[in-house]
Amino acid sequence: MKKDTITPFLDKVKAKPLNDKELAQSAIELAQIILTNSRGQMKLSERYQAWKMNRMMDDAPGKALTLAMADQVFRPATHVRSANQFRYLVDEYGVPSYLPLHEQILMRIGATVSALAPDIVMPAVTAKMRSESDTVILPSEDDQLKPHLLKRRKTETRMNINQLGEAILGEEEAAHRLQQVIERLESPDCEYISVKISAIFSQINLVSYDHTLTEIKERLRTLYRTAIQHSFVRQDGSKSPKFVNLDMEEYRDLHLTCDAFKQVLMEEEFMNMRGGIVLQAYLPDSFEVQKDLTDWATQRVSQGGSGVKIRIVKGANLAMESVEASIHDWPQAPYYTKLDVDANFKRMVHYGCIPAHAEVVNLGV
């Protein structure tokens, strides 16, 4: 940041007590300062990427094609099959208008030539798609991931690693995913990792709640023990425990995840471990769950245990929840309007910022 514009603003805000209206206006001004400074530091490549992303948001068929390609074109085992799907999607949705003209021409040529030379075209398409996402999705291979983590470590930037992957279809795959998370926790480069219960246990069955809970708790113990046994060494030489954050996906996993989280962290072995969990503000249930977790954390701290962390997010699985609800003719689990989601998000943040609550639950927003 070339010019410090935030410090004068903060000095002005601290100069006198503000009423609610003035606080709201100050929040808007601060957001404007942060955005202006952020845009001023954008590289040309970042501006180009943002320009394309903005255009994609206004191009419904183009956005649908992009998502369909990411979901369908790179799964087949052969380039011939990938090329067939690639051509089908381009015929179905058309070449996206959000792309610059030269990329539209290349996509049309690629779709045509893929019928003749799939072994040449499809690796090029895959490389292009990966390059488009490499600013937000890192490769998991150590030779590419470790240098990035080292670079961030030198700048004292904490990295929350989330091992991306598809839905777990069996226990063999779940065991493999669990082992991947364990190995990442054991790595000296990893300080903070997020994991969903659905990624480490494939047989989640709410009808058999107690059995499912027992299985999930056993796998959580394995992760927590690994985190305790492997400290993270900061740049200044100090050590800190590794952090495991329980992520959230489907509504069905909400109470199951919270029960496993609370019960395992109340065991004597883990009383001093500072665990984390995510709550989605687009679920009406989340505020009551937050209050329950805060009461539990207060009790845990009073018994000599550590506080915990709750990360509050808006929620990213609305489309999936809507489809699930429509298939079963249920009301959807999340709120129906963004206004309700935003209101619940603010309600949860306000609740978490009450001093007595903040003493036992750290917020991530």
C-alpha positions in Angstrom: 0.0 0.0 0.0 1.8 3.1 -1.2 -0.2 5.6 0.8 -1.5 5.0 4.3 -5.1 6.1 4.0 -6.5 3.8 6.7 -4.6 5.2 9.7 -6.1 8.8 9.3 -9.6 7.2 8.9 -9.1 5.1 12.1 -7.8 8.2 14.0 -11.0 10.1 12.9 -13.2 7.3 14.1 -11.5 7.0 17.4 -11.7 10.7 18.1 -15.3 10.6 19.4 -18.0 8.0 20.3 -20.2 7.2 17.3 -23.9 6.4 17.2 -25.3 3.5 15.2 -25.9 5.7 12.0 -22.3 7.0 12.2 -20.9 3.5 12.7 -22.8 2.2 9.7 -21.5 5.1 7.5 -17.9 4.6 8.8 -18.1 0.9 7.9 -19.1 1.9 4.3 -16.2 4.4 4.2 -13.7 1.8 5.4 -14.9 -0.7 2.9 -14.4 1.9 0.1 -10.9 2.6 1.3 -10.0 -1.1 1.4 -11.4 -1.7 -2.1 -9.8 1.4 -3.6 -6.4 0.4 -2.2 -6.9 -3.2 -3.3 -7.7 -2.2 -6.9 -4.7 0.2 -7.0 -2.4 -2.8 -6.3 -3.9 -5.1 -8.9 -1.5 -6.4 -11.6 -2.5 -6.2 -15.2 -3.1 -10.0 -15.3 -5.4 -9.7 -12.3 -7.4 -6.9 -13.9 -7.8 -9.0 -17.0 -9.0 -12.0 -14.9 -11.4 -9.8 -13.0 -12.7 -8.3 -16.3 -13.4 -11.8 -17.6 -15.0 -12.9 -14.3 -17.4 -9.9 -14.3 -18.4 -10.7 -17.9 -19.0 -14.3 -17.1 -21.4 -13.4 -14.3 -23.6 -11.6 -16.9 -23.4 -14.5 -19.4 -25.7 -17.3 -18.1 -25.1 -19.8 -21.0 -21.3 -19.1 -20.8 -21.3 -19.6 -17.1 -23.3 -22.9 -17.5 -20.8 -24.1 -20.1 -17.8 -23.3 -17.9 -19.2 -25.2 -14.9 -20.3 -28.1 -17.1 -16.8 -28.3 -18.6 -15.1 -28.3 -15.2 -17.5 -31.0 -14.1 -17.7 -33.3 -17.1 -14.8 -32.8 -19.6 -11.9 -33.8 -17.4 -13.3 -36.9 -15.8 -13.2 -39.4 -18.7 -10.2 -41.8 -18.8 -9.5 -41.1 -22.5 -9.0 -38.0 -24.6 -11.4 -39.3 -27.2 -14.2 -39.5 -24.6 -13.3 -36.0 -23.2 -13.3 -34.6 -26.8 -16.8 -36.0 -27.5 -18.1 -34.3 -24.3 -16.3 -31.1 -25.1 -17.9 -30.9 -28.5 -21.3 -31.8 -27.1 -21.2 -29.0 -24.5 -20.1 -26.4 -27.1 -22.9 -27.4 -29.4 -25.4 -27.4 -26.4 -24.4 -24.0 -24.9 -22.5 -22.2 -27.7 -19.1 -20.5 -27.4 -19.3 -18.2 -24.3 -19.7 -14.5 -25.3 -17.9 -13.4 -22.1 -14.6 -14.7 -23.6 -12.4 -12.2 -25.6 -12.8 -12.6 -29.4 -9.5 -14.5 -29.9 -10.5 -17.1 -27.2 -13.9 -17.6 -28.7 -12.2 -18.3 -32.1 -9.7 -20.7 -30.4 -12.5 -22.6 -28.6 -14.5 -23.0 -31.8 -11.4 -24.3 -33.6 -10.5 -26.5 -30.7 -14.0 -28.1 -30.7 -13.8 -28.8 -34.4 -10.2 -30.2 -34.4 -10.8 -32.3 -31.3 -12.7 -34.8 -33.5 -9.5 -35.4 -35.5 -6.8 -34.9 -32.9 -8.2 -35.4 -29.4 -4.7 -36.3 -28.0 -3.4 -32.9 -29.0 -6.4 -30.7 -28.3 -7.7 -32.0 -25.0 -4.4 -31.6 -23.0 -4.3 -28.0 -24.3 -7.9 -27.4 -23.1 -7.1 -28.9 -19.7 -4.0 -26.8 -19.4 -6.0 -23.7 -20.3 -8.7 -24.5 -17.7 -6.1 -25.1 -15.0 -4.3 -21.8 -15.8 -7.6 -20.0 -15.4 -8.1 -21.3 -11.9 -4.5 -21.4 -10.6 -4.9 -18.2 -8.7 -7.5 -19.7 -6.5 -6.9 -23.5 -6.6 -3.4 -24.7 -5.8 -2.0 -28.1 -7.1 -1.8 -30.7 -4.3 1.5 -32.2 -5.6 4.3 -31.5 -3.1 6.7 -30.2 -5.7 4.3 -27.4 -6.6 2.4 -26.8 -3.3 5.4 -26.8 -0.9 7.2 -23.8 -2.6 4.0 -21.8 -2.4 3.5 -22.6 1.3 7.1 -21.7 2.0 6.7 -18.4 0.2 3.6 -17.6 2.3 5.3 -18.7 5.5 8.1 -16.2 4.9 5.5 -13.4 4.7 3.9 -14.7 7.9 0.7 -15.5 6.1 -1.3 -18.3 7.6 -2.7 -20.8 5.1 -5.9 -22.8 5.6 -5.5 -25.9 3.4 -8.6 -27.6 2.1 -8.1 -30.8 0.2 -10.6 -30.6 -2.6 -12.2 -33.7 -4.0 -15.4 -35.4 -5.1 -18.0 -37.0 -2.9 -16.8 -40.1 -1.1 -18.4 -43.2 -2.6 -17.0 -46.0 -0.4 -15.0 -46.7 2.7 -11.8 -47.5 0.7 -11.9 -44.0 -0.8 -12.7 -42.5 2.6 -9.7 -44.2 4.1 -7.5 -42.9 1.3 -8.8 -39.3 1.8 -8.3 -39.6 5.6 -4.7 -40.7 5.0 -4.2 -37.7 2.6 -5.3 -35.3 5.4 -3.1 -37.0 8.0 -0.1 -36.8 5.7 -0.8 -33.1 5.1 -1.0 -32.5 8.8 2.2 -34.4 9.4 4.0 -32.2 6.8 6.1 -29.4 8.4 4.6 -26.9 5.9 1.0 -27.3 7.0 -0.3 -25.2 10.0 -4.1 -25.2 9.4 -6.3 -27.7 7.6 -10.0 -27.9 6.9 -11.9 -31.1 6.5 -15.6 -32.2 6.1 -16.9 -35.3 7.9 -18.3 -36.4 4.5 -14.8 -36.6 3.2 -13.6 -39.1 5.8 -16.6 -41.3 6.3 -18.7 -42.5 3.4 -21.6 -44.2 5.2 -23.4 -41.2 6.8 -26.8 -42.4 7.8 -29.0 -40.1 10.0 -31.4 -43.0 10.7 -28.5 -44.8 12.3 -27.3 -41.6 14.1 -25.5 -43.0 17.0 -23.5 -45.5 14.9 -22.6 -42.8 12.4 -21.6 -40.4 15.2 -19.3 -43.1 16.8 -17.5 -43.7 13.5 -17.0 -40.0 12.8 -15.7 -39.4 16.3 -13.1 -42.2 15.9 -11.8 -40.5 12.8 -11.8 -37.1 14.4 -9.7 -38.5 17.2 -7.1 -39.7 14.7 -6.9 -36.2 13.1 -6.7 -34.4 16.4 -4.0 -36.7 17.7 -2.0 -36.1 14.5 -2.4 -32.3 15.0 -1.3 -32.5 18.6 1.8 -34.6 17.8 3.1 -32.3 15.0 3.8 -28.7 15.9 4.2 -25.9 13.4 7.4 -23.9 13.6 7.0 -20.2 12.7 9.6 -18.0 11.0 10.8 -16.7 14.4 11.3 -20.2 15.7 8.3 -20.4 17.9 6.0 -23.4 17.8 2.2 -23.6 17.6 -0.2 -26.5 17.6 -1.6 -27.5 14.2 -5.2 -26.5 13.7 -8.0 -28.7 12.5 -11.1 -26.9 11.2 -14.4 -28.9 10.6 -15.9 -27.6 7.4 -19.6 -27.7 6.5 -21.3 -28.8 3.3 -24.7 -30.4 3.4 -27.5 -29.4 5.8 -27.8 -33.0 6.9 -24.2 -32.9 8.3 -24.8 -29.8 10.5 -25.9 -31.3 13.8 -23.8 -34.5 13.3 -20.7 -32.4 12.8 -21.4 -30.3 15.9 -22.1 -33.3 18.1 -18.9 -35.0 17.0 -17.0 -31.8 17.5 -18.3 -31.2 21.0 -18.1 -34.7 22.3 -14.5 -35.4 21.2 -13.2 -32.1 22.4 -14.7 -32.7 25.8 -12.7 -35.9 26.2 -9.7 -35.4 28.6 -7.2 -36.2 25.9 -8.4 -33.2 23.8 -9.5 -30.7 26.5 -6.6 -28.4 25.8 -6.9 -28.6 22.0 -8.3 -25.5 20.3 -10.5 -26.9 17.5 -12.5 -25.0 14.9 -15.9 -25.4 13.1 -17.7 -23.6 10.3 -21.3 -22.4 10.5 -23.3 -21.4 7.4 -25.4 -18.3 7.8 -27.8 -19.3 5.0 -29.2 -21.9 7.3 -31.8 -20.7 9.8 -30.6 -23.4 12.3 -27.1 -21.9 12.4 -27.8 -19.1 14.9 -29.3 -21.5 17.5 -26.3 -23.9 16.9 -23.9 -21.0 17.5 -25.6 -20.2 20.8 -25.4 -23.9 21.8 -21.7 -24.1 20.8 -21.0 -20.9 22.8 -22.7 -22.2 25.9 -20.7 -25.5 25.5 -17.4 -23.6 25.0 -18.1 -21.6 28.2 -18.6 -24.8 30.1 -15.5 -26.3 28.6 -13.3 -23.3 29.5 -14.8 -23.3 33.1 -13.5 -26.9 33.4 -10.0 -25.9 32.4 -10.3 -26.5 28.7 -9.3 -24.3 25.8 -11.6 -22.0 23.8 -12.6 -22.9 20.2 -13.0 -21.1 16.9 -16.2 -20.6 14.9 -15.8 -19.5 11.3 -19.0 -17.9 10.0 -19.6 -18.1 6.2 -22.6 -17.2 4.0 -22.9 -20.8 2.6 -21.9 -22.1 -0.8 -24.2 -25.1 -1.6 -27.5 -23.4 -2.3 -28.0 -25.0 -5.7 -27.4 -28.5 -4.3 -29.8 -27.8 -1.3 -32.4 -26.5 -3.7 -32.2 -29.6 -5.9 -32.3 -31.9 -2.9 -35.4 -30.2 -1.6 -37.2 -30.2 -4.9 -36.5 -33.9 -5.5 -38.1 -34.9 -2.1 -40.7 -32.1 -2.2 -39.3 -30.6 1.0 -38.9 -26.9 1.9 -35.3 -26.0 1.2 -33.0 -25.9 4.2 -31.3 -22.5 3.5 -33.1 -19.1 3.5 -34.8 -18.2 0.3 -33.5 -14.6 0.0 -30.1 -13.0 0.3 -31.6 -10.4 2.6 -32.4 -13.0 5.2 -28.9 -14.6 4.8 -27.2 -11.3 5.3 -29.3 -10.5 8.3 -28.5 -13.9 9.9 -24.8 -13.4 9.2 -24.8 -10.1 11.0 -26.9 -11.5 13.9 -24.3 -14.3 14.3 -21.4 -11.9 14.1 -23.0 -9.5 16.7 -23.6 -12.5 19.0 -20.1 -13.7 18.7 -18.7 -10.2 19.4 -20.3 -10.0 22.8 -17.3 -9.9 25.2 -18.3 -12.9 27.3 -18.8 -14.9 24.1 -15.6 -13.7 22.5 -13.6 -14.9 25.5 -14.4 -18.5 24.8 -15.1 -18.5 21.0 -12.9 -16.8 18.5 -14.7 -15.7 15.4 -13.5 -16.1 11.8 -15.5 -14.1 9.2 
